[in-house]
Amino acid sequence: MKWHIIRLACIYLVHFGVCSSVNRADYGEIRLFQTPVSYNVDMTVLLNEVSRRDKEISYKVKTALNVYPVWTDSESEFLLKFELVSPQLLSRGKHISAEYMPVKSIWDTYSHSTFYAHWKHGLIQTAYLDANELIDIQNFKRSLLSLFQIQAFDGERQETDISGICDVVYESLSMQVIRKIKRRCRAPEWPAGGHDAVQSRRLTRYTLSAALDALDELHAEELHEMAALKARVWLRARRAHPAPPAPAAAARAADQPAALAALPAALAPAALAAPPPAASGVSPRSARRHVAGLPYLEGTRSRASFRSAAECAGDGGHARPRHARSRAAPIPPLVVIASRGSLRTAGGRRLIAAADYRGADADLEPALQAAREARGAGAGAGGDARGARAALRLLRALRRAPAAPLAALLHDHAEPDLLETLCEALGLVGSAATHAAVAPFLRLRSPDVTPHLARLYLAALALAPHPQGSVIEDVLRAAEEVTDPSIVESALLAAAAAASRLPAEPVAAVVRDSLARSLAKCKDDECRRVRIHALGNLRRDDTVESLLEHAERGAGPAALAALDALEGVAATLATPERVLRLERLALDARALEVRAAALDLLLRCSAVAPFSLPRTLLALHERAPPELLRLAWQRLRALAVDHEHVRKLIRMLPLRLRGWDAQALAGTSSVLVREVGAGGGWRAQLESVQLARGGLLRRGRVRLLALSPANVTDDTLSVEIWTRGLEAFAGDSTKESSSEEEGETEATSGGLALGVGGLRAHTFTLFSGQAELLGHVWAGTGSEPTPVLRALRPVGGAEVALPLLGGAPLTYRHEALVSLALDAQAQVSLWSRSARSQLELRGAVVAEGAARVHTAWGALAAEAADEAEPRLSISADLDFYDGVQLCVRVDVAEHERRAAVALRQAGAGAGAGRGVRGVRRAARRRWAAGGRTLALGAPNDASCRALGAAAE
């Protein structure tokens, strides 16, 4: 046994000695570029769907590369000459098993070209390139030079190469193999809006010769994943064996200045990092004219364009000419094809808009008309994928349109639904040009402002993904100048919500200071409530202390608004001092809804480290009303699902707190969290918090939450209903402590508050006073399905450009939009003392992405679309004739998720149209998501059975 242990130890030491970090330079082991070397270079660029390994579009470039030193100062500094010999472009046809074949291209005019590089201590100090060559040729040469950057030290450092500035890690796999991993590459001059949308991996492997005096092989690989698409690049350089006859080496220069003076006159010093596409001197439009094989990017129909969905389905995604049409082929209703730059269903429905590289969607009026037709304003309409796709197309057109054409569309004689569609879309853009067009029409800073359209525009501006600071400042000034309270509230909420997306800009601090000054001037609770909710939309950590102070010293509406505003900065509340302040708010004699909001916030903030919660629960058990205890225990059980510390806390509590007698609490308040759907790593949860007193609702909030694969929660939609003073209709036998004086009666009132994306929207008063409430009841107001919310919310937009290995630029655009439509109805019968309500939520999520690799010798383009249309309905039956019986049913309808990908390839340059044939592929997928009815607990089931038996 002892000898086995010794043998294993020896093997480990030998392995550790070989694989450990070694400083080869100190031992003089690596001696590169001592003699001329010739390489066979093979580069492949592929574009495909992220989950597939076949049916991609691609091209190859093959060439011979000769490298030999012109001047050297030592074994670590050289002036190297590179010769590119007989480069060829290779492409393959439409068939899946087709081989790469040489084709005519712009490379044929570069049969022999020369470039130089100053190599020192393993890094390229300066490249010497011909500035008269095409920028794509120059970038290919930069990419080859980047391959020869190699360090002899293991560890991490920064390097600049074709990809930009990268964090580089070197690892010695053996004495002859070195691996280089590039991370966090940054090209400062390249567009990087939403750079996180592209997940990149870059790896290079160097294989040295046995004598460590040359590089035998270099293999570099890049993978860029872009949602449903991916781009891959391989570049391999192998040492030629036997080496071809190299050009006779010229006499080496005596020094570096002499060597540089002997360079060809056409060569000039150049940076190794690739310049951005705009710096190439070729406009995108002129570059597109060189792409003879891409008619679909110019909005024209090619000779072999797709004719129908049936052809695409019959050919497995390959295109066939129109004259090959088969009339007997059936047309599946959801098969998707590529046609004129778009993916369409068999019914002609556009599923993927054309790539936004040529401005073909700049036809503003057709896009506006399509969005107008798809927009649903009535009950049962809206919240569908058709409307979301039309909205995305309209937003693209509006971003490119100048202010003058937009202003021409806004006039008093236009159709009301067209104005509503346009104002909502202009708000979602949020640019200075769109605001300059719409603000004079709406008269935002005038006493005679247009209320309905102004509220619609401001509500959309609150959801704009990229608002401009000047727009926010103008809306903030409008809130100070107009007199309509609803416009003031909408403007303040919109300015704060838009400023929250510019946290580093000075405008965010300007909005905060303006709200603070306005809040100090308020004379009533309604004024304070509006400003506090606006501070909540701002979501700034430096507003937490102010909000806590307003919660502590404010009356009911202001204190409740402050606690709601703290929801946006809940992560900053998890400190001992702030947790103690929330605990005091929950335990002090205040209005029940204020105590409930503070308690719920306290429990959620303390879930990660619930060390102070036993003290809170003991105090609640001693003096809190049963409704608060019900909320506390149900929230704890909901948190215990995801937090182990909360589960342990519940088990460790004294028996007098968790025993059955302590858990048998009177009341009807509840906290409920249920998962309503999952897919693609995302989860959707429905959270309901209902606060009641005496069986009567005081405050009810229902939130739809979306949890990303990275466990980031998005507050997609929230609906809040509050009532006061309903005891006159149903009675209240409870005698709970509150801040109200004995004998004081609350005024009868009720309201509705909505939120989208975690941002508070305008609050609506449903009734104020018993007379108004009774009028609504007798008139049957809302007894039919009534539109409550229509919202469009852009999410996850990105426009990224980055240089690929090989020098080709990769451009990627991604857009996604969520369309929400909420309808509600309610019937109340005072004679039978019963009520029934129903809420229907229709949603659509549409995501579109387009990636493109464009070079002088060809182009690859890919488009992807993903969409789903989930439906959710909530119905409630209430019987308060003899006691209170409430039955709630939550149903998720079955729906379908659809995805499609279209790939297109074309050649360009010399010989385009003779040796290159376009390749097009299309694929579609669909998944069925089953419906479900959520289980809401045994008490609810018992109530539903009781109400059902009574009805029968």
N, C-alpha and C positions, 0 to 999 in steps of 0.2 A: 504493500500500500504506500509505503514511504517513497519508493522509487517512482510510482505513478504520480505522486504529488510533485516530486522534483522534476519529472519530465514535463508535466503541465506548466510548471513555473518557468521552465526554460523556453517552452513554446511561446508563452505569453511575453517573456522578455524579448525574444527575437521579433515577435510581431510588433511589440511596442517600439522597438528600435527602428523597424522599417517604416512604420506608419506615423511616427512622431514628427513634430515640426523640425525641419533641418534647415540650416542656413547654408545653402549650397554655394552662395557667393563667397563666403568666408573660406571655403575649402577649394575654391577655384574649379568647381566641377562643371559649371555651365559655361560653354564658350560658343555662343551662337554667332552666325554670320561670318565664320572664318573663311568660307569658300562659297562660290555661287551655288544656289539651290533652285531647283525647279519643282513646281507643285501643279497638280491637277485639281482645279477648283470646281466644285459642284454646289450650286445654291438652288434651293427649292422654296417657293412661297406658296402657301395653301390658305384657303379661306373656306370655312365649313361651319355646319351646325355644331354646337358645343358638345353634343352627346354622340356624334357619329364619327366613324373613322373612314368611311368610304363616301363615294359620290361627292367629293369635294371639287373645287375648281382650283387650278394651280398653274404655275409655269416654272421652268428651270432656266438657269443660266450656267453654261459650262465654259470654262476657259483654262488656258495654261498661264501660269504665273511664274516668271523668273525673278529671283531676288539675288542681288549680289552687292557687296560693299563697294562704294566709290571712295570713301575716305574713312579712316578710323584714327582715333586718338588713343584708345586703349581697348580692352576687351569689353567695355561697357558703354562705348559711345561710337556710333557709326552714322555716316550718311549713306543711306541705302537707296539703290535704284530698283524700281519695280517695272517689269515689262508685262503688259497684258497681251497675250498672243491668241489670236483666232477665237474671240468670244462668240458664243452661239446661244440663241434663244431656242428653247425646246418647249413644245406644248403637246397636249394630247386631246383627242376628240371627245365626242359625247359618250361613247360606249364606256362602261365601267371598267372593262379590261383593256382599254386602249393603252398603248405604250407612248412614251414621250418621243416625239419626232422633231428634228430640226425644222425651223420655219424661218422665213425671211423676216428681218426686223432691222431696227436702227443699229443693232450691234454689228451688222455686216459692214458698216462704214468705219468701224473701229477695230480693224483686223490687227493692228499693232499700235499700241499707245504706251507711253512712258510717263511715269510719275515718280517722285522722290519723297523721302521722309528722313527727318533727323531723329534717330533712335538713341536714347540715352538712359542708362540704368533701367532698361525694360519698358520705358514709356516713349511714346511718340511725342516729341517736343513740337515739331512743326511739320505739316504736310505741304508739298509743293505740287500743285495741280494746275491744269490748263483751265483758266477761267472761261475760255471760249467754248468749252465742251458743255453739253447739256447737263443741267444740275443733277439729273438722275444718274448719269455716268460718273460725275464727280462723287456723288454720295456712295455709289458702289465701290469706288476706289477708297473712300474713307472707311468703308466697312472692312475692306481687306486689310487696310493698315491697322484698324482696331484689333484685328485678330493677333497681330504680332506684339501686342502689349502684354508682357508677362513679367511677373515679379518672382524673385527667388526666395521671398520670405513668406512664411505662413502668417495668417492674421488678416485683419480688416483694415482697409484704407479707402481713400476716395480716388477715383480715376475719371478722366474725361475721355470719352470716345464717341462713336457714332450715335450712341443712345443718349448722350448728354453727360451730366455729372452723376456718377453712380457710387454707391457704397459697395465695395468689392471685397470678397472674402476668398483667400487662396487656401487650398488644402492639398497637401502632398499625399496622394494615394499610394505612391511607391517612389522609388528613386527616379523612375522615368515618366511617371504620370502625375500631372498637376491639374487640379480642377479649380476653376474660377467661377464663382457665383456672384452675379450682379443683382443688387437689390436697390429699391427706392431710387430709380433713375429719374432725373429731373432735367428736362430741356426747357429752360426758363423762357425762351422766346417762342416756344410752340404753344398753341392754344391748349389750355388744360382746365376747361370748365367742367368740374365733376370728374377729376382724374381718378377718383376711387372707383369709377364705373368700369375701369379696365384693370383686371388682375393679371399681372405679368410675372413670368418666370424666365430668367436668362441664365444660361449655363454654357461654359466653354471648357473643353478638355484638351490639354496639351500632352502629346506623347513625344518624348525626347528619344534621340537615337541612343544606341548602346554606349557610344563613347561620350554622350552628353554634349556633342558639338553641333547639333542641328535639331530642328523640329521635324520629326518624321510625319506627324499628322496633327492637324488642328480640327476639332469638331465643335461647332457652336450651334446652339439651339435656343430658340425663343418660342414661348407660348403666351398668347394674350387672349384671355377669356373676357368676353363682352356680353354678359347676360346669356342670350341664346346662341351667340355666335362666338367663333374663335378664329384666330389667325396664328399660323405656325410657320416658322422659318428654320430651315437647316442650311448650314454652310459648312462644307467640309473641304479641307485642303490636304491632299496626300502627296507626300514626296514621290517624285517620279523615279521608278526603278525599272530598267536602267535609266539614268538621267539622260534626257535628250541633249544633243549638242547645244551648249549655251553659247551666246555671243562672246566673242573674245573680249576679255576684261581689259578695259582701258587702264592705263597707268594711274595709280592712285595719286590723288592730289597731295601736295605737301602739307596743307593746312585746311581748316574749314572754310575761311574766306575764299581761298582759291577754288575749292570744290564747289562752293555755291556760285561763284562767278562763271564756272563752266557749265552750269545748268542751261538747258534750252531757254531761249528768250520768252517762249510762250508760257512757261511755268511761273507761278507766283505763290508766295506763302499763303497758306490757308489753315483755318482751324480744323481740328479733327472732328468736332461736333458738327452734326448736320445742321445747316441753316433751315429755318422754317419755310414752308412752301411759299409764303408771300415774298420771301427774300430771293427767290429764284429768278425774278425778273420776268416770269411768264404768268400772265393772269390765268385764273381758273377757266375763264371762258375761252381764251385762246388755246389753252391746254386741251380743252374738251374738243376743239375742232380737229386736233390731231388724232382723236380716237375715232377712226372711221368705223370701227366695229361696234360702237355703242349707240345706236340710234335710239334706244329706249331711254337714254339719259337726256336726249334732246326732245322728247315728246313725239317722235315719229315712229311709225311702225316698220319693223324690219321685214325682210323678205320671208323669213321663216318664223314669224311671230306665232305665239300660241293662239289657237283659234277657239278652244272651249275647254271646260273642265274635264270633259270626257276624254279628250286626247291626252291631257296630262296624266289622268288616272290610268289610261290604257298603256302608256309608255313608261310607267314607273317614275314619272317626274321629268322625262326628257321631252324636248320640244319636237314637233313635227310640222312640216309646212302645211299651209292651208289646203293645198290641192290634195293632200292625203287624208282628207276628212272622211270619217266613216259614220254614216248616218245611223247605222244600227246600234252604235255604242250608247249604252244608257248614261244618263247624267246624274251622278249622285248629288244630293243637294248641298253637301258641305265640302266637296272636294275643292281644293284651292289651286289656282294656276297663276303664273306670272304673265302679265299682259300689259304692255306699254308702261313698264316701270311700276306696276302695282300687282298685288295679289288680290284676286277677286273670287267670290263664290260663284256657283253655277247660276245664281240669280242675278249676277252682275254686281253684287255687293262688294265694295272695296274693303279688303281686310288689311292690306299693307299699303300705305301711301308710298309714292315713289321717293327715292332718295333725294334729300334736300340739298343737292349740290348744284343744281342748275336753275333754280328759281321757277320751275314750271308751275308750281302752285301759287305763283304770285298773282294769279287771276283772282283778285279780291272778291269781286261780285259773285262769281260762281261759288266760291267757298262760302260766302255769306249766305247765299240762297240755300245751299245744301245744309248748312247749320241751322238755318231758320226752319226748314222743313223737318229736320230731325229733332229739333228741340220740342220737348213736350211740356206744356204748361198746365194742361188740364189734369183732372184726376185719372189715374191709371196710365199716364204717359210719363216719359222721361226715365232716367236711370237705366238706359239700354246702351249696348255697344255701338249701335249705329249713330246715336247722338254723340257719343264720346269720340268716335273716329272723325265725325264731321267737325267737332270742336277742335281737335288737334290740327286738322287741316286749316281751319280758319285762323288759329293762333299762329301758325307758321306764316300765313299770308300777312297777317297784321304786323308781325315783327319786322317784316321787310318793307312794308308800305310807308311812304312818307306821310306827313301830317295833312297835306292838302287833299289828297283823295279821300282820306278818312273824314275830314270835315265836310266834304261834299256829300257824303252819305248821311250825315246827321242834319236833318231839317225837320221842321214841324209837320210837313206833309207826308212824311214817310209812314209806313205801316207800323202800328204799335208793336207787333211781335218782332218785326225786323229791328226796331230800335232797342227792344229788350235784349235780343240776341247780340247785337253789336255792342251795346254798353257793357254787358256782362263779359264779352270777350276782350274788350279794351281794358277793363279792369284787371283781367288775368294777365295781360301783357305787362302793364305797369311801367311802361317806358315814358320818357319825356315827350316823345312824338305823339303817342296815343293820348296822353293826358292833355297835351296842348290842343288836340282836336276835340276832345269830349268836354273839357271843362267849360269853354264858352257856351256850348250848347246846353249843358245842364245848369249853367249860371250858379256854379258851386259857391261862389263868394258873394252872392247877391241875395237879398231878402226874398225875391221871387224864384227861389230855386225849384227845380222840378223834383218833387219829393220821391215819387215811385222810381223813376229811372236813376236818380241820384243814389238812393239806397241800394239799388241793384248794382250800380257801378262800384260803390264803396265796399259792399259785401264781397264782390269779386276781387277788388284790390287787396283786401285783407289776405287772400289766398294766393296772390301773385308770387311766383317762385323767385323772380329777380326784379324787384321794384327798384326804381332809381330814387336817390335821395331828394332830388328836387321835387319829385311828385309827392313824397311824404311831407315835405315842408309846406307845400301848397295846400294839401289837405288839412294839415294842422292849422294853418292860418284860416282856412274856410270854417273850421270848427269854432274859431273865435269870433267870426264875423256874422254867421247866419244865426237866425233866431228860432228856427224850427227845432224843438227838442229832439225829435227822432233823427234829424240830419246831424245834429251835434253829436249824439251818441254814436251814430254810424261812422262819422268822420273820425272821432277819437279812437274808437275801436279799430278802424281800418289803419289809421296812421301808426298806432302802436304795434299791431300785428305785422304790418309791412316792415317796420323798423326792427322787429325781432329777427328778421332774416339778414340784417346788416349790423351784427353786433359790434364789429370793429370800426364801423363808420361813425363819424361825429354826429350824424343825424339821429342815431339811437339815443345819445346823451341829450340832444336837443329835445326830443320827444319826452324823455324822462323829466327833464327840468320843467318843461312846459306843463306837463300833467301835475307835477308837484305844486307849482304856483297856482294853477287853476283849482286844485284840491283845497289849498289853504283859503281860497276865497269863497268856498261853498257855504251856503247858509242852511241847506236842508239835506236830508238823508238821500233823496233821489239824485241830487247833484253829486254827492260823495260816491254813491253807488256806481254811477257811470264812470267817473274818473278812476275809481279803484279797479273796476273791471278792465279798463284800458291799461292800467299798470300791470295787471295780470297778463294781458296779451303781450306786453313788452318782454316778459320773461327774463328779467335782469336780476342777477344776484344782489346788486346794490339797492334793490327795492324791498328786500326781505324785512329789514328792520321797520321801515315805514308801514308795511302791510301788517306786521305783527302789532304795532302800536294802534293802528286803526281797528284791528280785531279786538284788542283789549279794552279800548276806551269808547268804541263806537256803539251805537244803538243797533237794533236788530238788523235792518237792511244793510247798513254800512259794515257791520262786523261780519255778517254772512258773506258779503261781497269780498271782503279782505281774505277770508278763509278760502273762498273759491279761487281768488287770485294767487294764493300761495300754492295751488296745485301745480302751476307751471314751473315752480322752483322748489318742488318738494325735496329734491336731493340735498339742498342746502339746509334743511331743517333738522337733519340727523346729528345735532350737537346737543350735549347735556343741557345747556342753558335754554335752547329753543324748545327742546322736548318738554322741559319743565313748564315753560310758558303755555304750550299747548295743553298740557295736563291741567293747569289752572283754569284755562278756558273751558275745558270739558267738565270740570267739577264745580265751578262757581254757579251761583243761582242766576242763570241767564235764560234767554228764550230757548226753547227746546231744540229748534233747528240749528241754532248757533252751537250749542253744546254737542249735538250730533255731528255736525261738520268738523268741529275741532277734534272730537274723539276719533272719527274715522281717519282723519289726516294723521293723528298721533299714532294710531295703530299701524298704518301703512309705512310711516317713516321709521318706526322702531322695529320693523320685522327683521331687519338684518341683525340687529343687536338688541333683543327685547329685554334688557336687564332691568329697566325701570317699570315694566308693565305689571309685575305682581303688585307693586304699590298702588298703581292706578286701578287695577281690578278690585283690590280690597276696598279702596275708597268708593268706587262705584257700587259695590255690594252693600255698603253701609247706607248711602244716602242718595243714590241715583234712582230715577223712575224706571219701571220695568222696560219701557221702550228703549232706553239707552243701553240697558243690560242686554237686551235681545240683539241690538246692533253690534255691541262689543263682541259677544260670543260668536255670532254668525260671521263677523269679519275675521276673527281669529281662526275659525275653522277654514275659511276660504284661504287665508294666508298660509296655513299649515300645509297646504298641498305643495307649495313651492319652497317653503322655508323650513329647514330641519330644526332650527333653533326654536321656532314657534311650536313645532310639534313637541319638542322636549319640554318647553315651558308649560304647555297644557297638562302634560303628565305629571309635572312636579308641583302644580298648584295644590293648595290645601283642599281636602275633601269637601269642606263647607262651601267652597266656590264652584267645584265641578261635580258635586253630587246631583242626583236626580231631582231632589227637592229644590236645589238652587237653580237648576236648569229649566224647571217648569215655570216659565215666566209668562205672565199675562201680556196681552198686546198683540198687535198685528204688524209691527215694524219688521223689516227683513233686509238681509243682504244676501244676494245670490250671484254666483259667478259660474257660468257654464261655457264650455267650448262649443261653438256652433259650426266650425268647419276647419279643415286643414288641407294643405297641399303645397308642394314645392318648397317645403321647409317653413312655410308661413302657417300661423294659426290665428284663428279669429275667435274672440271671446266676447260674451255678452255679460255685462255687469249691471246689476240692478240694486239700487239702494232706495228703500221706501221707508220713510219716516211717517208714522201715524200717531194720533192721539185720540183715544176714545173711538177707535175704529175709523176715524176720518183722516184722510191723507193730508199731511202738512207739507211734505216735500218729497217728490219722487224724481229720481234721476236714473236714466238708463243710458249706458255707454256701450258702444261697439268698439272694441279694441283689436288692433292687428299687431301680432308679435312676429318680428322678422326672424330669419335664421340666426342672426347675431344677438337675439334676445333683446332687441330694442322695441319698446312699446309705442305704438302710434294710436293716439286717441282719435279714431276716424270720425265718429259721430257721437254726440251727446244730446239727449233730449231731457229737459227738466220741466216739471210741472209743480207749481206751488199753489196752495190755497190757504185762506185765512177766514175765520168767522163762519164756518159751516155748521157750527153747533146748533144754530137756530133751526136747521132743517132736520138734523139727525140726532141731536142731543149729544152731551158729553158727560158721562158719569165719573170721569177721572178727576182727581183733585191733586194735580202735580204741582210741585214748586216751580216757579218761573220768576222772571223779572217783572211780570205784570202785577199791578196792585190788585188787591182783592176787590171784586166787584167791577173791575174794568172789563169791557167787552171789546173784542177785536172787530174791526170793520170787515165786512164780507168783501173778499177780493180773490182774484186768481190770475195767474200768468203763466207764460210759456217762454222758456229760454232755450236756444239752440246753440250748438257749438260744432264746428267742423275743423278737424285737424288740431284739436286741443285749443282752438281760439274761440273766444266768446263772441257771439253775434248779438244783434239787436234783440232786446227783450220786449215781448209783446204782452200787453195786459188783456186778458180774456174777458174779465168782467170786474166791475168796481161797484159794489153795493148790491143789496138784495134785489132791488127792483130790476137792475140790469141782468142779474143772474136768472131771475124768474122769467124775464122777457125772452132770454135765449132758450130756456127750457120749453116755454109754451110755443115759441116759434119753431122749435126743432132745429135750431142752429147747429150745424155740423152733423146732422143726422145722416147725411149722405157723405160718401168719401170726398174729402176736401184736401187740396194740396197744402202742405205745411212747409215743405222745404224742397228747393231745387238748387243743387250746388254742383259746380265743376271744380275739381281740385287737381291741378298739375302736381305730379310727384316724380321724383327721381330723374329729372332731366340732366343730360350731360352732352357736351360737345367737346371731343378730345381729338387731338392730332399728335402722333408720336412717330419717330423714325424707327423703322424696322431694321433688323439685321439684314444687310444687303443694300440699305440706303433708301428703300422705297418708303414713302410716307403712308401711314395708316390713319385714316380719319374715321371717326365713329360718332354717330349721333344716336341718342336714346331719348325717347319721350314716353311718358306714361301719364295717364289721366284717370281719375276716379270720378264717376258720375253718380250722384245720389239723388234719389227722389223719395220723399216721405209723404204718405197720405194718411189721414186719420179721420175717424168718424166716432160719434158718441151719441147715445140715446139715454135720456133720463126720464123716469116716470116717478112723479111724486105720489101718485095714487097707490101704486104697488110698491113704492119705496125700493126701487131697483134701478140699476144702470148697467149699460153695456157699452164697451168701447172696443175699437179695433184699430190697429196701426199696421201699415204695410210699408216695408222698406225695400225699395228696389235699388240695386247697385250694379254698376258695370265698371270693370277694370280693364283698360286697354293699354297695352305697352307696344311700342314700335321702335325698332332699332335698325340702323343701316350702317354697314361698315364698307370701306372702300380702300383698295390699294391701287393707286394710279401712278404709272410710270410712262416714260416715252415709248416703251416697247410693248405696253399692254396694260390692261386694267382688270381688276377683280372687284366685283360688287356683290354684296349680300344684304338681304333685308329679312327681318324677322318680325313677327307679330304674335301677340299672345293676348287672349281676351277671355273674360268670364262674366257671367251675369247672374250672380246669386240673388235670392229673394228670401226675405224674412218677414213673418207676420206674427203679431202679438195681439191676442184678444183677451179681454177681461170681462167677467160678469160679476156684478156686485149686488147682493141682496141685503138690505139693512132694515127689513120689515120687523123681524124679531131677532135681535142680535145682528151680527155681521158675518156674512159668508162671502168669501172672495175666491173666484176660480180664474186662474190665469193659464193660458195655453200659448206656447211658443213653438212655431213650426218653421222649419227651414225647407224650402222647396228644392226638389232635385233640379240640378242645372248641369250645364255642359261647359267644359273649358276647351277652347280651341286654340291651336297654335299652327303657324305656317312659316316656312322658310323658303326664300327664293335666292338662287345663286346665278350669277351671270359673269361670263368671261369674254373678253374680246381683245384682239391685238391691235397694235397701232404702229405708226412709223413706216419705215421703208418697207415696201412690199405688203402693207396691210391690205387685206381684201383679196390677196392672191394666195398666200400661203397659210393664212390663219382663218379658221372658222370659229364663229362664236359658239360657246357652250352655255347652255342654260339648264338649270335643274330646279325642281320645285318639290317640296314635301309638305305634308300636313299631318297633324295629329289632333285627336280629340279624346278627352277623358270625361267620363260621366261621374258626377258627384251626386251621390244618393241623398234623398231628403231624410229628414229626421224630425222627431218631436222631442223637445227637451224635457227631461224629468225635473220637476220643480219641487219634489219632496212629497212625503206622505200626507201632511196636512192639506196641501193644495189638492192632491188627488181626492181626499175625503170631501173637500168642499165642492169639487167638480161633480162628484157622484151625488152629493146631496142636492145641488142645484139642478142636476140633470133629472133626478127623480121627481123633484118638485115640478119641473117643467112638464114632465110626462104626465 
